[in-house]
Amino acid sequence: LKKELGIRPEREAEFDIFFNQHVNEVCLGRDIETLLPLIKQKFGSQLPSSYSLLIDGFVNRFAANKSIWPVIKEIYKGCKAGLLTGLYPKMLPAIKKRGILPEVKWEVIIDSSVVHLMKPDLSIYKLAEKMAAAKGKEILFVENSLEHLEAAKALDWQTFLYDPGDPSRSSRKLLEFYNQLTTSN
C-alpha cells in the first residue's frame, strides 16, 4: 500500500506515524477517503482521481479465507454467529459485495465505524454481550489480535487466537477447540 501511495522508503516510518494518528478516528467513523488529500499533500503522492483508499487501498487486497468457512458453518449449527469488527466506514458492505465473507446469516454485527466504539475498549464487548443476549463463557470470540482477546477475557469470554498467517492450520485448531468446548459442557 505504501508503495502504491508513492511513499518513499525513507518516509515509511513517518507515514506509519501519520496513519496511526488517524486510524482510530477512521475506525470510529471518519471516512478514510478524507485521508487521501492529506496523504497527497504531506507525502506528495500522485494518484489517479479515481483512486479509492477504501476500495483500491484496502478491500481489493483482501482475499476470502475459505479454510474457515466450513468451520464457521459447523459452529453455526449449534450457536449464533456474529461479527465484531474494527473496520472503516463502508468497508463491511464493500467486503460483502466482493463475496469474501462466509455465507452464513450473521445474527449480530457490530461494526466499530457504525457504533463508534473500538476493540479493545470494554464498551464494545459489553455492547456485543447485550446485542447477542449472551455473557461470559457463553461467547466464543475468535480474533487475530492478542490485545483484543485479553479484553474479551476480562469479561470471561472463551477466546481463540486465530493466526491469519496459517489459515488452514488455524481453522483446524479452531474447530478442535470448539469441539472440546461443546463436549466439555
C-alpha positions in Angstrom: 0.0 0.0 0.0 2.8 2.4 0.9 4.5 1.8 -2.4 1.2 2.2 -4.3 0.6 5.5 -2.5 4.1 6.7 -3.5 5.6 6.7 -0.1 9.3 6.6 -0.5 11.2 4.1 1.7 12.9 6.8 3.7 9.5 8.2 4.6 7.7 5.0 5.6 8.2 5.5 9.3 6.8 9.0 9.0 3.8 7.6 7.1 3.3 4.9 9.8 3.1 7.6 12.4 0.8 9.7 10.3 -1.5 6.8 9.6 -1.6 5.6 13.2 -2.5 9.2 14.3 -5.6 8.9 12.1 -6.6 5.2 12.2 -8.6 5.4 15.4 -10.8 8.3 14.1 -11.3 6.3 10.8 -12.3 3.2 12.8 -14.8 5.3 14.7 -16.5 6.8 11.7 -14.2 9.2 9.7 -14.4 8.4 6.0 -11.0 7.0 5.1 -11.2 8.8 1.7 -10.7 12.1 3.6 -7.1 11.0 4.3 -6.2 11.0 0.6 -5.8 14.8 0.2 -3.7 14.8 3.4 -1.5 12.0 2.1 -1.1 13.7 -1.2 -0.2 17.0 0.5 2.1 15.6 3.1 3.8 12.9 1.1 3.5 14.2 -2.5 1.5 11.2 -3.6 0.4 11.2 -7.2 -2.7 9.1 -7.5 -5.4 9.0 -10.2 -8.6 10.9 -9.3 -10.5 7.6 -9.4 -8.3 6.0 -6.7 -10.2 4.9 -3.6 -8.2 4.4 -0.4 -11.0 2.2 0.9 -11.5 0.0 -2.2 -8.1 0.1 -4.0 -6.0 0.5 -0.9 -7.7 -2.0 1.4 -10.7 -4.0 0.2 -9.2 -5.2 -3.1 -6.2 -6.5 -1.1 -8.4 -8.8 1.0 -8.9 -12.4 0.0 -11.5 -14.9 1.1 -10.2 -17.2 3.8 -12.1 -20.3 2.6 -10.5 -22.6 5.1 -12.5 -21.0 7.9 -15.9 -21.1 6.1 -16.7 -24.7 6.9 -15.6 -24.2 10.5 -18.0 -21.2 10.8 -20.8 -23.2 9.2 -20.1 -26.1 11.7 -20.1 -23.7 14.7 -23.2 -22.0 13.3 -25.2 -25.3 13.5 -25.1 -25.1 17.3 -24.6 -21.4 18.0 -25.4 -17.9 16.9 -22.7 -16.3 14.7 -21.8 -12.7 14.8 -19.1 -10.2 13.7 -17.3 -7.8 16.0 -15.3 -5.7 13.6 -12.7 -3.0 13.6 -13.4 -1.9 10.0 -13.5 1.5 8.4 -16.8 3.2 7.3 -18.4 1.5 4.3 -15.8 -1.3 4.4 -18.1 -4.1 5.6 -20.6 -3.6 2.7 -17.7 -3.5 0.3 -16.3 -6.7 1.7 -19.7 -8.4 1.4 -20.0 -7.2 -2.2 -16.7 -8.8 -3.0 -18.0 -12.1 -1.7 -15.2 -12.7 0.7 -17.3 -13.3 3.9 -18.6 -16.8 4.7 -22.2 -17.3 3.5 -23.9 -17.5 6.9 -26.6 -15.4 8.4 -24.7 -13.2 10.9 -27.2 -12.7 13.7 -25.3 -9.9 15.3 -23.0 -7.5 13.5 -21.1 -4.8 15.4 -19.3 -2.5 13.1 -16.9 -0.2 15.0 -17.4 2.5 12.5 -21.1 2.4 13.0 -21.3 2.1 16.8 -18.3 4.4 17.3 -16.5 2.0 19.6 -13.3 0.1 19.1 -11.6 -3.0 20.3 -10.1 -3.3 22.9 -12.4 -0.8 24.7 -14.6 -2.9 27.0 -17.6 -0.9 25.9 -17.7 -2.7 22.5 -17.6 -6.1 24.2 -20.4 -5.2 26.6 -22.4 -4.0 23.6 -21.7 -7.3 21.9 -23.0 -9.1 25.0 -26.1 -7.0 25.0 -26.8 -7.5 21.3 -26.1 -11.2 21.4 -28.0 -11.7 24.6 -25.1 -13.7 25.9 -22.4 -13.2 28.5 -19.1 -14.5 29.7 -18.4 -18.1 28.8 -21.4 -18.3 26.5 -19.4 -16.3 23.9 -16.6 -17.8 21.8 -14.5 -14.9 20.4 -12.2 -15.7 17.6 -9.6 -12.9 16.9 -6.2 -12.4 15.4 -5.1 -9.8 18.0 -3.9 -10.9 21.4 -4.7 -7.4 22.8 -8.3 -7.8 21.7 -8.5 -11.3 23.2 -7.2 -10.0 26.5 -10.1 -7.5 26.7 -12.6 -10.2 26.0 -11.0 -12.5 28.6 -11.7 -9.7 31.2 -15.4 -10.4 30.6 -14.8 -14.2 30.9 -15.4 -14.9 27.2 -14.0 -18.1 25.6 -11.3 -16.9 23.3 -9.3 -18.3 20.4 -6.2 -16.6 18.8 -6.5 -17.1 15.1 -3.3 -17.0 13.0 -4.1 -15.4 9.6 -0.6 -16.3 8.5 -1.5 -20.0 8.6 -5.3 -20.1 8.0 -5.6 -23.8 7.2 -3.9 -24.9 10.5 -5.6 -22.2 12.5 -9.0 -23.2 11.1 -8.4 -26.8 12.0 -7.3 -25.8 15.5 -10.4 -23.6 15.9 -12.7 -26.5 15.1 -10.8 -28.7 17.5 -11.1 -26.0 20.2 -14.8 -25.6 19.5 -15.4 -29.3 19.7 -13.6 -29.5 23.0 -15.8 -26.7 24.3 -19.0 -28.4 23.3 -18.1 -31.9 24.6 -17.0 -30.5 28.0 -20.3 -28.6 28.5 
